Amino acid sequence: MRITLLRQACVWTMLLAPVPALAQGAVKIGILNDQSGPFASYQGIGSVVAARMAVEDYGGKAGGKPVEVVAADHQNKTDIGIGIARRWYENEGVDAIFDVPNSSIALAVAGMSAEKNKVFVGSGAGTALLTGEKCTPNTVHWTYDTYAYGRGLGKAIVQQGGKKWFFITADYAFGHDLEKQASEAVKASGGQVLGAVRHPLGTADYASFLLQAQASGADIIGIANAGDDTITSMKQAAEFGLTKDHKLAGLILGMNGLPALTLRFAQGAQIMNPFYWDLNDGTRAFAKRFAERIPSKAYPNDMQAGVYASVIHYLKAIDKVGGAGDGKAVVAAMKDMPTDDPLYGKGYIRKDGRKIHPLYLLQVKAPDESKSAWDLLKVVGTIKGEDAFRPEADGQCPLVK
């Protein structure tokens, strides 16, 4: 057992170690995320692998310079995250930071990136504030946001008859925003919100929160958290018997959590996602290559695929501008060019920094429908990006005139 752990640690060390630049003045990309906490299996080392695959597939150079990928663990602490970003920007020549799950950290990194005229591309970040009041000319928000997921699922479930809601919400910016978006969609669709309770990040025991939800009279329990918090809270709800009389709505129920939750507990649940590994030949080929390179052998989720796709587009913009030094100019080029990659297909980036692409309504398969370890979901609907994401005029982004 000890030898196995040591070998695993060595693999992680090699994957996280920066790839040496081939020459002075390399383009440097930093992957900043949770490598050891509740989001580690959802972004973590997988996002680093995805970024390095993107660099390799692009040819290893942009703007005539080699491209280097570095990575760090922000530990879900804003002071640590912003400290890493500052060191990268001021002392280590990093040109752009990608991923950044944990919306509080993402908002701080977005502000610093604008201050230093660098580039921030959020793939793991969820808060819609990044393309709203807190938008900057140096930010692109790629994969998803709380508006699209919260409103999309809230509306869909009310239309299916789930009228009375109670929320169990992570007590930080992401959770608050997700609850707000879902609540507004529920009310606008004719439903009711009977109450909410908030919990700290990384909570292990949800008993008291689940009892409050059960006593509320709601028929839908909205799980407004993410990562391991979603899996733990939903699993405990099923173990306590709440699923007999209530429907759980995991607003950010990611594919990577389903094996731990099990199809028996999750079957029939619906989620929204802009990417699934089994969509087409291109996504399947990428998933196979990705799984061969990640220690867990897991298939990629939407946020890891978002890192790959956004790095490809970022490198294209550097080639268009001629270098990575002017972050604002690179982001402007990213917005000017239509997006096109094998994972997200064709799309575009709006003035507010919101990347627009379709979202898929996916349903968790029953155990007897699944043919392999990662055969977990099936597509039951497609929503145009223009209909899924918040209208640009409604976001109050100062870049939109």
PEWO-V280935 format. One record per pair of residues at least 12 apart in sequence whose C-alpha atoms are under 10 Angstrom apart, sorted by sequence separation. I is the first residue (numbers start at 0). GAP is how many residues later the second one is. If there is no record, write none. Layout:
I|GAP + I|GAP
This chain:
17|12 + 30|12 + 31|12 + 32|12 + 34|12 + 54|12 + 71|12 + 84|12 + 96|12 + 108|12 + 109|12 + 128|12 + 166|12 + 196|12 + 286|12 + 287|12 + 316|12 + 317|12 + 320|12 + 335|12 + 336|12 + 343|12 + 344|12 + 345|12 + 363|12 + 364|12 + 30|13 + 54|13 + 70|13 + 71|13 + 96|13 + 106|13 + 108|13 + 127|13 + 165|13 + 195|13 + 196|13 + 220|13 + 252|13 + 285|13 + 286|13 + 316|13 + 317|13 + 319|13 + 320|13 + 334|13 + 335|13 + 343|13 + 344|13 + 362|13 + 363|13 + 364|13 + 30|14 + 32|14 + 54|14 + 105|14 + 126|14 + 130|14 + 233|14 + 285|14 + 286|14 + 289|14 + 315|14 + 316|14 + 318|14 + 319|14 + 333|14 + 334|14 + 335|14 + 343|14 + 361|14 + 362|14 + 363|14 + 15|15 + 31|15 + 32|15 + 51|15 + 105|15 + 106|15 + 125|15 + 129|15 + 166|15 + 196|15 + 232|15 + 233|15 + 283|15 + 289|15 + 314|15 + 316|15 + 317|15 + 333|15 + 334|15 + 335|15 + 343|15 + 361|15 + 362|15 + 363|15 + 30|16 + 31|16 + 51|16 + 96|16 + 105|16 + 119|16 + 124|16 + 125|16 + 127|16 + 128|16 + 166|16 + 195|16 + 196|16 + 220|16 + 233|16 + 249|16 + 252|16 + 254|16 + 283|16 + 313|16 + 316|16 + 317|16 + 332|16 + 333|16 + 334|16 + 338|16 + 360|16 + 361|16 + 362|16 + 30|17 + 50|17 + 51|17 + 95|17 + 105|17 + 118|17 + 119|17 + 120|17 + 121|17 + 122|17 + 123|17 + 124|17 + 125|17 + 126|17 + 127|17 + 128|17 + 164|17 + 165|17 + 178|17 + 194|17 + 195|17 + 232|17 + 252|17 + 253|17 + 282|17 + 313|17 + 315|17 + 316|17 + 319|17 + 331|17 + 334|17 + 338|17 + 360|17 + 361|17 + 362|17 + 29|18 + 30|18 + 50|18 + 51|18 + 69|18 + 94|18 + 105|18 + 106|18 + 118|18 + 119|18 + 120|18 + 121|18 + 122|18 + 123|18 + 124|18 + 125|18 + 126|18 + 127|18 + 128|18 + 164|18 + 194|18 + 247|18 + 252|18 + 253|18 + 254|18 + 286|18 + 315|18 + 316|18 + 330|18 + 334|18 + 338|18 + 359|18 + 360|18 + 361|18 + 362|18 + 15|19 + 50|19 + 80|19 + 102|19 + 105|19 + 110|19 + 117|19 + 118|19 + 119|19 + 120|19 + 121|19 + 122|19 + 123|19 + 124|19 + 125|19 + 126|19 + 127|19 + 193|19 + 230|19 + 233|19 + 249|19 + 250|19 + 251|19 + 252|19 + 253|19 + 285|19 + 313|19 + 314|19 + 316|19 + 331|19 + 333|19 + 334|19 + 359|19 + 360|19 + 361|19 + 30|20 + 48|20 + 99|20 + 104|20 + 105|20 + 106|20 + 109|20 + 116|20 + 117|20 + 118|20 + 119|20 + 120|20 + 121|20 + 122|20 + 123|20 + 124|20 + 125|20 + 126|20 + 127|20 + 195|20 + 229|20 + 248|20 + 249|20 + 250|20 + 251|20 + 252|20 + 312|20 + 313|20 + 316|20 + 334|20 + 359|20 + 360|20 + 361|20 + 29|21 + 47|21 + 80|21 + 94|21 + 95|21 + 96|21 + 97|21 + 98|21 + 99|21 + 100|21 + 102|21 + 103|21 + 105|21 + 113|21 + 114|21 + 116|21 + 117|21 + 118|21 + 119|21 + 120|21 + 121|21 + 122|21 + 123|21 + 124|21 + 125|21 + 164|21 + 194|21 + 220|21 + 229|21 + 247|21 + 248|21 + 249|21 + 250|21 + 251|21 + 254|21 + 312|21 + 315|21 + 331|21 + 333|21 + 359|21 + 360|21 + 28|22 + 47|22 + 94|22 + 95|22 + 96|22 + 97|22 + 98|22 + 99|22 + 100|22 + 101|22 + 102|22 + 103|22 + 106|22 + 113|22 + 115|22 + 120|22 + 121|22 + 122|22 + 125|22 + 163|22 + 164|22 + 175|22 + 193|22 + 194|22 + 220|22 + 229|22 + 230|22 + 242|22 + 246|22 + 247|22 + 248|22 + 254|22 + 276|22 + 282|22 + 285|22 + 312|22 + 330|22 + 358|22 + 359|22 + 360|22 + 11|23 + 28|23 + 47|23 + 80|23 + 81|23 + 84|23 + 85|23 + 88|23 + 94|23 + 95|23 + 96|23 + 97|23 + 98|23 + 99|23 + 100|23 + 101|23 + 102|23 + 103|23 + 106|23 + 110|23 + 112|23 + 113|23 + 114|23 + 121|23 + 125|23 + 162|23 + 163|23 + 174|23 + 192|23 + 193|23 + 194|23 + 205|23 + 209|23 + 213|23 + 218|23 + 219|23 + 229|23 + 230|23 + 237|23 + 275|23 + 276|23 + 315|23 + 358|23 + 359|23 + 46|24 + 47|24 + 69|24 + 75|24 + 77|24 + 80|24 + 81|24 + 84|24 + 88|24 + 93|24 + 94|24 + 95|24 + 96|24 + 97|24 + 98|24 + 99|24 + 100|24 + 101|24 + 102|24 + 105|24 + 109|24 + 110|24 + 112|24 + 113|24 + 161|24 + 162|24 + 174|24 + 193|24 + 200|24 + 201|24 + 203|24 + 204|24 + 208|24 + 209|24 + 212|24 + 218|24 + 225|24 + 228|24 + 229|24 + 275|24 + 276|24 + 309|24 + 312|24 + 357|24 + 358|24 + 359|24 + 68|25 + 75|25 + 76|25 + 77|25 + 79|25 + 80|25 + 81|25 + 83|25 + 84|25 + 93|25 + 94|25 + 95|25 + 96|25 + 97|25 + 98|25 + 99|25 + 100|25 + 101|25 + 102|25 + 109|25 + 110|25 + 112|25 + 113|25 + 153|25 + 192|25 + 195|25 + 199|25 + 200|25 + 201|25 + 202|25 + 203|25 + 219|25 + 220|25 + 221|25 + 222|25 + 223|25 + 224|25 + 225|25 + 226|25 + 227|25 + 230|25 + 231|25 + 234|25 + 235|25 + 274|25 + 275|25 + 276|25 + 312|25 + 313|25 + 357|25 + 358|25 + 359|25 + 28|26 + 44|26 + 67|26 + 70|26 + 73|26 + 75|26 + 77|26 + 78|26 + 81|26 + 82|26 + 85|26 + 89|26 + 97|26 + 98|26 + 99|26 + 100|26 + 102|26 + 107|26 + 109|26 + 111|26 + 112|26 + 162|26 + 163|26 + 164|26 + 165|26 + 166|26 + 170|26 + 171|26 + 174|26 + 191|26 + 194|26 + 195|26 + 197|26 + 198|26 + 200|26 + 201|26 + 202|26 + 205|26 + 206|26 + 209|26 + 210|26 + 218|26 + 219|26 + 220|26 + 221|26 + 222|26 + 223|26 + 224|26 + 225|26 + 226|26 + 227|26 + 230|26 + 234|26 + 238|26 + 274|26 + 275|26 + 312|26 + 356|26 + 357|26 + 358|26 + 43|27 + 44|27 + 68|27 + 69|27 + 70|27 + 72|27 + 73|27 + 74|27 + 75|27 + 76|27 + 77|27 + 80|27 + 81|27 + 84|27 + 85|27 + 88|27 + 97|27 + 102|27 + 106|27 + 109|27 + 110|27 + 149|27 + 150|27 + 153|27 + 154|27 + 157|27 + 158|27 + 162|27 + 163|27 + 164|27 + 165|27 + 166|27 + 167|27 + 168|27 + 169|27 + 170|27 + 171|27 + 192|27 + 197|27 + 200|27 + 201|27 + 204|27 + 205|27 + 209|27 + 217|27 + 218|27 + 219|27 + 220|27 + 221|27 + 222|27 + 223|27 + 224|27 + 225|27 + 226|27 + 229|27 + 230|27 + 233|27 + 234|27 + 237|27 + 273|27 + 274|27 + 311|27 + 312|27 + 356|27 + 357|27 + 358|27 + 15|28 + 43|28 + 44|28 + 68|28 + 73|28 + 75|28 + 76|28 + 77|28 + 80|28 + 81|28 + 84|28 + 88|28 + 106|28 + 109|28 + 110|28 + 145|28 + 149|28 + 150|28 + 152|28 + 153|28 + 154|28 + 156|28 + 157|28 + 161|28 + 162|28 + 163|28 + 164|28 + 165|28 + 166|28 + 167|28 + 168|28 + 169|28 + 170|28 + 171|28 + 192|28 + 195|28 + 200|28 + 201|28 + 203|28 + 204|28 + 205|28 + 208|28 + 213|28 + 217|28 + 218|28 + 219|28 + 220|28 + 221|28 + 222|28 + 223|28 + 224|28 + 225|28 + 226|28 + 227|28 + 228|28 + 230|28 + 231|28 + 232|28 + 236|28 + 237|28 + 272|28 + 273|28 + 274|28 + 276|28 + 311|28 + 312|28 + 355|28 + 356|28 + 357|28 + 358|28 + 359|28 + 15|29 + 43|29 + 75|29 + 77|29 + 78|29 + 81|29 + 88|29 + 109|29 + 144|29 + 145|29 + 148|29 + 149|29 + 150|29 + 151|29 + 152|29 + 153|29 + 154|29 + 155|29 + 156|29 + 157|29 + 161|29 + 162|29 + 163|29 + 164|29 + 165|29 + 166|29 + 167|29 + 168|29 + 169|29 + 170|29 + 171|29 + 192|29 + 199|29 + 202|29 + 203|29 + 205|29 + 206|29 + 210|29 + 212|29 + 216|29 + 217|29 + 218|29 + 219|29 + 220|29 + 221|29 + 222|29 + 223|29 + 226|29 + 227|29 + 230|29 + 231|29 + 272|29 + 273|29 + 274|29 + 275|29 + 309|29 + 311|29 + 355|29 + 356|29 + 357|29 + 358|29 + 14|30 + 77|30 + 81|30 + 85|30 + 108|30 + 109|30 + 145|30 + 146|30 + 147|30 + 149|30 + 150|30 + 151|30 + 153|30 + 154|30 + 155|30 + 157|30 + 158|30 + 160|30 + 161|30 + 162|30 + 163|30 + 164|30 + 165|30 + 166|30 + 167|30 + 168|30 + 169|30 + 170|30 + 198|30 + 201|30 + 202|30 + 205|30 + 206|30 + 209|30 + 222|30 + 226|30 + 230|30 + 234|30 + 272|30 + 274|30 + 308|30 + 309|30 + 354|30 + 355|30 + 356|30 + 357|30 + 358|30 + 14|31 + 73|31 + 77|31 + 145|31 + 146|31 + 149|31 + 150|31 + 153|31 + 154|31 + 157|31 + 158|31 + 163|31 + 164|31 + 165|31 + 166|31 + 167|31 + 168|31 + 169|31 + 204|31 + 205|31 + 210|31 + 213|31 + 225|31 + 229|31 + 230|31 + 233|31 + 234|31 + 273|31 + 274|31 + 308|31 + 309|31 + 355|31 + 356|31 + 357|31 + 15|32 + 106|32 + 144|32 + 145|32 + 146|32 + 148|32 + 149|32 + 150|32 + 152|32 + 153|32 + 154|32 + 156|32 + 157|32 + 158|32 + 168|32 + 169|32 + 203|32 + 209|32 + 213|32 + 227|32 + 233|32 + 273|32 + 308|32 + 355|32 + 356|32 + 11|33 + 14|33 + 15|33 + 18|33 + 26|33 + 39|33 + 144|33 + 145|33 + 146|33 + 147|33 + 148|33 + 149|33 + 150|33 + 151|33 + 152|33 + 153|33 + 154|33 + 155|33 + 157|33 + 169|33 + 206|33 + 212|33 + 227|33 + 307|33 + 308|33 + 355|33 + 14|34 + 26|34 + 145|34 + 146|34 + 147|34 + 149|34 + 150|34 + 151|34 + 153|34 + 154|34 + 156|34 + 157|34 + 307|34 + 308|34 + 309|34 + 354|34 + 25|35 + 26|35 + 39|35 + 145|35 + 146|35 + 149|35 + 150|35 + 153|35 + 154|35 + 230|35 + 307|35 + 308|35 + 353|35 + 25|36 + 26|36 + 34|36 + 36|36 + 38|36 + 145|36 + 149|36 + 154|36 + 307|36 + 308|36 + 353|36 + 14|37 + 25|37 + 26|37 + 27|37 + 34|37 + 35|37 + 36|37 + 37|37 + 38|37 + 146|37 + 150|37 + 153|37 + 304|37 + 305|37 + 347|37 + 21|38 + 25|38 + 26|38 + 27|38 + 28|38 + 29|38 + 30|38 + 31|38 + 32|38 + 33|38 + 34|38 + 35|38 + 36|38 + 37|38 + 146|38 + 150|38 + 167|38 + 304|38 + 305|38 + 346|38 + 353|38 + 21|39 + 25|39 + 26|39 + 27|39 + 28|39 + 29|39 + 30|39 + 31|39 + 32|39 + 33|39 + 34|39 + 35|39 + 36|39 + 182|39 + 304|39 + 352|39 + 24|40 + 25|40 + 26|40 + 27|40 + 28|40 + 29|40 + 30|40 + 31|40 + 32|40 + 33|40 + 34|40 + 35|40 + 168|40 + 181|40 + 351|40 + 23|41 + 24|41 + 25|41 + 26|41 + 27|41 + 28|41 + 29|41 + 30|41 + 31|41 + 32|41 + 33|41 + 34|41 + 167|41 + 301|41 + 350|41 + 351|41 + 22|42 + 23|42 + 24|42 + 25|42 + 26|42 + 27|42 + 28|42 + 29|42 + 30|42 + 31|42 + 32|42 + 33|42 + 95|42 + 96|42 + 97|42 + 98|42 + 166|42 + 167|42 + 181|42 + 255|42 + 301|42 + 349|42 + 21|43 + 22|43 + 25|43 + 31|43 + 32|43 + 33|43 + 95|43 + 97|43 + 98|43 + 166|43 + 178|43 + 255|43 + 351|43 + 20|44 + 21|44 + 22|44 + 97|44 + 98|44 + 128|44 + 165|44 + 167|44 + 177|44 + 178|44 + 179|44 + 254|44 + 255|44 + 351|44 + 352|44 + 20|45 + 21|45 + 128|45 + 166|45 + 167|45 + 177|45 + 178|45 + 254|45 + 255|45 + 309|45 + 351|45 + 19|46 + 20|46 + 21|46 + 126|46 + 127|46 + 165|46 + 166|46 + 177|46 + 178|46 + 254|46 + 255|46 + 350|46 + 351|46 + 352|46 + 19|47 + 20|47 + 33|47 + 50|47 + 125|47 + 126|47 + 165|47 + 176|47 + 177|47 + 253|47 + 254|47 + 350|47 + 351|47 + 352|47 + 18|48 + 19|48 + 20|48 + 32|48 + 50|48 + 125|48 + 126|48 + 128|48 + 164|48 + 165|48 + 174|48 + 175|48 + 253|48 + 350|48 + 351|48 + 18|49 + 19|49 + 31|49 + 124|49 + 125|49 + 126|49 + 127|49 + 165|49 + 174|49 + 175|49 + 253|49 + 350|49 + 17|50 + 18|50 + 19|50 + 31|50 + 47|50 + 126|50 + 127|50 + 165|50 + 173|50 + 174|50 + 349|50 + 350|50 + 17|51 + 18|51 + 46|51 + 47|51 + 125|51 + 126|51 + 164|51 + 165|51 + 166|51 + 173|51 + 174|51 + 16|52 + 17|52 + 31|52 + 46|52 + 125|52 + 163|52 + 164|52 + 165|52 + 173|52 + 15|53 + 16|53 + 17|53 + 31|53 + 46|53 + 127|53 + 163|53 + 164|53 + 165|53 + 166|53 + 167|53 + 168|53 + 169|53 + 170|53 + 171|53 + 15|54 + 16|54 + 17|54 + 29|54 + 163|54 + 164|54 + 165|54 + 166|54 + 167|54 + 168|54 + 169|54 + 170|54 + 14|55 + 15|55 + 16|55 + 29|55 + 43|55 + 162|55 + 163|55 + 164|55 + 165|55 + 166|55 + 167|55 + 168|55 + 169|55 + 14|56 + 15|56 + 42|56 + 43|56 + 161|56 + 162|56 + 163|56 + 164|56 + 165|56 + 166|56 + 167|56 + 168|56 + 169|56 + 285|56 + 286|56 + 15|57 + 42|57 + 43|57 + 161|57 + 162|57 + 163|57 + 164|57 + 165|57 + 166|57 + 167|57 + 168|57 + 284|57 + 285|57 + 29|58 + 42|58 + 160|58 + 161|58 + 166|58 + 284|58 + 28|59 + 29|59 + 41|59 + 160|59 + 161|59 + 169|59 + 281|59 + 282|59 + 283|59 + 27|60 + 168|60 + 169|60 + 281|60 + 282|60 + 27|61 + 39|61 + 168|61 + 280|61 + 281|61 + 282|61 + 38|62 + 157|62 + 167|62 + 279|62 + 280|62 + 281|62 + 29|63 + 38|63 + 156|63 + 279|63 + 281|63 + 27|64 + 28|64 + 29|64 + 32|64 + 278|64 + 27|65 + 28|65 + 29|65 + 30|65 + 31|65 + 32|65 + 33|65 + 167|65 + 26|66 + 27|66 + 28|66 + 29|66 + 30|66 + 31|66 + 32|66 + 33|66 + 106|66 + 276|66 + 25|67 + 26|67 + 27|67 + 28|67 + 29|67 + 30|67 + 31|67 + 32|67 + 33|67 + 275|67 + 24|68 + 25|68 + 26|68 + 27|68 + 28|68 + 29|68 + 30|68 + 31|68 + 32|68 + 33|68 + 103|68 + 104|68 + 105|68 + 153|68 + 274|68 + 275|68 + 25|69 + 26|69 + 27|69 + 28|69 + 29|69 + 30|69 + 31|69 + 32|69 + 102|69 + 103|69 + 152|69 + 181|69 + 273|69 + 274|69 + 29|70 + 101|70 + 102|70 + 103|70 + 273|70 + 274|70 + 101|71 + 102|71 + 32|72 + 101|72 + 102|72 + 149|72 + 178|72 + 31|73 + 32|73 + 100|73 + 101|73 + 177|73 + 31|74 + 102|74 + 149|74 + 177|74 + 298|74 + 299|74 + 297|75 + 298|75 + 46|76 + 297|76 + 298|76 + 31|77 + 46|77 + 145|78 + 42|80 + 43|80 + 42|81 + 164|81 + 166|81 + 278|81 + 41|82 + 164|82 + 165|82 + 166|82 + 167|82 + 273|82 + 274|82 + 164|83 + 273|83 + 274|83 + 161|84 + 164|84 + 273|84 + 274|84 + 275|84 + 38|85 + 161|85 + 272|85 + 273|85 + 274|85 + 272|86 + 273|86 + 275|86 + 161|87 + 271|87 + 272|87 + 273|87 + 274|87 + 271|88 + 272|88 + 273|88 + 270|89 + 271|89 + 272|89 + 28|90 + 29|90 + 30|90 + 31|90 + 33|90 + 156|90 + 270|90 + 271|90 + 28|91 + 32|91 + 269|91 + 270|91 + 271|91 + 31|92 + 32|92 + 156|92 + 269|92 + 270|92 + 268|93 + 269|93 + 270|93 + 267|94 + 268|94 + 269|94 + 153|95 + 267|95 + 268|95 + 269|95 + 152|96 + 266|96 + 267|96 + 268|96 + 277|96 + 152|97 + 153|97 + 265|97 + 266|97 + 267|97 + 268|97 + 276|97 + 277|97 + 152|98 + 265|98 + 266|98 + 267|98 + 276|98 + 277|98 + 151|99 + 152|99 + 264|99 + 265|99 + 266|99 + 277|99 + 278|99 + 125|100 + 149|100 + 150|100 + 263|100 + 265|100 + 266|100 + 275|100 + 276|100 + 277|100 + 278|100 + 148|101 + 149|101 + 262|101 + 263|101 + 264|101 + 265|101 + 275|101 + 277|101 + 148|102 + 149|102 + 262|102 + 263|102 + 264|102 + 266|102 + 275|102 + 148|103 + 262|103 + 263|103 + 275|103 + 261|104 + 262|104 + 263|104 + 145|105 + 261|105 + 262|105 + 145|106 + 257|106 + 262|106 + 270|106 + 272|106 + 144|107 + 262|107 + 269|107 + 271|107 + 268|108 + 269|108 + 270|108 + 273|108 + 254|109 + 266|109 + 267|109 + 269|109 + 271|109 + 272|109 + 273|109 + 265|110 + 266|110 + 269|110 + 271|110 + 272|110 + 271|111 + 273|111 + 156|113 + 262|113 + 155|114 + 258|114 + 261|114 + 262|114 + 258|115 + 257|116 + 271|116 + 152|117 + 258|117 + 152|118 + 255|118 + 257|118 + 151|119 + 152|119 + 254|119 + 257|119 + 151|120 + 254|120 + 255|120 + 254|121 + 148|122 + 149|122 + 254|122 + 148|123 + 101|124 + 147|124 + 148|124 + 75|125 + 100|125 + 147|125 + 100|126 + 125|126 + 143|128 + 143|129 + 142|130 + 143|130 + 142|131 + 142|132 + 143|158 + 142|159 + 143|159 + 142|160 + 141|161 + 142|161 + 142|162 + 143|162 + 37|163 + 38|163 + 142|163 + 36|164 + 37|164 + 141|164 + 142|164 + 36|165 + 37|165 + 140|165 + 141|165 + 142|166 + 141|167 + 142|167 + 141|168 + 140|169 + 139|170 + 139|174 + 123|178 + 124|178 + 122|179 + 123|179 + 122|180 + 123|180 + 121|181 + 122|181 + 122|182 + 123|182 + 122|183 + 123|183 + 41|184 + 42|184 + 121|184 + 122|184 + 41|185 + 120|185 + 121|185 + 122|185 + 40|186 + 41|186 + 120|186 + 122|186 + 38|187 + 39|187 + 40|187 + 122|187 + 37|188 + 38|188 + 39|188 + 121|188 + 137|188 + 138|188 + 37|189 + 38|189 + 120|189 + 137|189 + 138|189 + 36|190 + 37|190 + 38|190 + 120|190 + 136|190 + 137|190 + 36|191 + 37|191 + 136|191 + 137|191 + 139|191 + 37|192 + 135|192 + 136|192 + 137|192 + 138|192 + 139|192 + 37|193 + 120|193 + 136|193 + 137|193 + 138|193 + 136|194 + 137|194 + 139|194 + 118|195 + 136|195 + 139|195 + 142|201 + 100|202 + 98|204 + 98|205 + 118|205 + 155|205 + 117|206 + 118|206 + 141|206 + 98|207 + 117|207 + 118|207 + 119|207 + 141|207 + 151|207 + 97|208 + 98|208 + 116|208 + 117|208 + 118|208 + 140|208 + 152|208 + 97|209 + 116|209 + 117|209 + 118|209 + 139|209 + 140|209 + 144|209 + 151|209 + 97|210 + 115|210 + 116|210 + 117|210 + 118|210 + 120|210 + 139|210 + 143|210 + 148|210 + 98|211 + 115|211 + 116|211 + 117|211 + 118|211 + 119|211 + 139|211 + 140|211 + 141|211 + 142|211 + 143|211 + 147|211 + 41|212 + 97|212 + 115|212 + 116|212 + 117|212 + 118|212 + 139|212 + 140|212 + 141|212 + 142|212 + 143|212 + 41|213 + 42|213 + 97|213 + 113|213 + 116|213 + 117|213 + 138|213 + 139|213 + 140|213 + 141|213 + 142|213 + 143|213 + 41|214 + 112|214 + 113|214 + 136|214 + 138|214 + 139|214 + 140|214 + 141|214 + 142|214 + 40|215 + 41|215 + 95|215 + 112|215 + 135|215 + 136|215 + 137|215 + 138|215 + 139|215 + 140|215 + 141|215 + 143|215 + 40|216 + 134|216 + 135|216 + 136|216 + 142|216 + 134|217 + 135|217 + 95|218 + 133|218 + 134|218 + 130|219 + 132|219 + 134|219 + 130|220 + 131|220 + 130|221 + 131|221 + 129|222 + 130|222 + 131|222 + 129|223 + 130|223 + 129|224 + 130|224 + 127|226 + 95|228 + 94|229 + 95|229 + 93|230 + 94|230 + 93|231 + 94|231 + 95|231 + 151|231 + 92|232 + 94|232 + 120|232 + 121|232 + 52|233 + 151|235 + 49|236 + 52|236 + 151|236 + 52|237 + 147|237 + 150|237 + 151|237 + 150|238 + 49|239 + 147|239 + 148|239 + 150|239 + 49|240 + 52|240 + 147|240 + 148|240 + 48|241 + 146|241 + 147|241 + 48|242 + 146|242 + 147|242 + 49|243 + 144|243 + 145|243 + 146|243 + 45|244 + 48|244 + 49|244 + 143|244 + 144|244 + 145|244 + 45|245 + 48|245 + 143|245 + 144|245 + 47|246 + 45|247 + 46|247 + 45|248 + 66|248 + 44|249 + 45|249 + 44|250 + 45|250 + 49|250 + 44|251 + 45|251 + 48|251 + 53|251 + 56|251 + 45|252 + 61|252 + 62|252 + 45|253 + 46|253 + 49|253 + 50|253 + 53|253 + 54|253 + 57|253 + 61|253 + 62|253 + 45|254 + 46|254 + 49|254 + 50|254 + 52|254 + 53|254 + 57|254 + 60|254 + 61|254 + 62|254 + 63|254 + 64|254 + 40|255 + 45|255 + 48|255 + 49|255 + 50|255 + 51|255 + 52|255 + 53|255 + 56|255 + 57|255 + 59|255 + 61|255 + 62|255 + 63|255 + 41|256 + 46|256 + 47|256 + 49|256 + 50|256 + 51|256 + 53|256 + 54|256 + 55|256 + 61|256 + 62|256 + 40|257 + 42|257 + 45|257 + 46|257 + 49|257 + 50|257 + 53|257 + 54|257 + 57|257 + 60|257 + 61|257 + 62|257 + 64|257 + 41|258 + 42|258 + 45|258 + 46|258 + 48|258 + 49|258 + 50|258 + 52|258 + 53|258 + 57|258 + 60|258 + 61|258 + 62|258 + 63|258 + 64|258 + 131|258 + 40|259 + 41|259 + 42|259 + 44|259 + 45|259 + 46|259 + 47|259 + 48|259 + 49|259 + 50|259 + 51|259 + 52|259 + 53|259 + 62|259 + 63|259 + 64|259 + 130|259 + 40|260 + 41|260 + 42|260 + 43|260 + 46|260 + 47|260 + 50|260 + 54|260 + 61|260 + 62|260 + 131|260 + 134|260 + 41|261 + 42|261 + 45|261 + 46|261 + 49|261 + 50|261 + 53|261 + 61|261 + 62|261 + 127|261 + 130|261 + 131|261 + 133|261 + 134|261 + 135|261 + 136|261 + 41|262 + 42|262 + 61|262 + 127|262 + 131|262 + 132|262 + 133|262 + 134|262 + 135|262 + 136|262 + 131|263 + 132|263 + 133|263 + 134|263 + 135|263 + 42|264 + 130|264 + 131|264 + 132|264 + 133|264 + 134|264 + 129|265 + 130|265 + 131|265 + 132|265 + 134|265 + 128|266 + 130|266 + 131|266 + 132|266 + 127|267 + 128|267 + 129|267 + 130|267 + 131|267 + 128|268 + 130|268 + 131|268 + 30|276 + 14|278 + 14|279 + 14|280 + 11|282 + 28|282 + 10|283 + 11|283 + 10|284 + 28|285 + 7|287 + 7|288 + 26|288 + 26|291 + 26|296 + 27|296 + 26|297 + 25|298 + 26|298
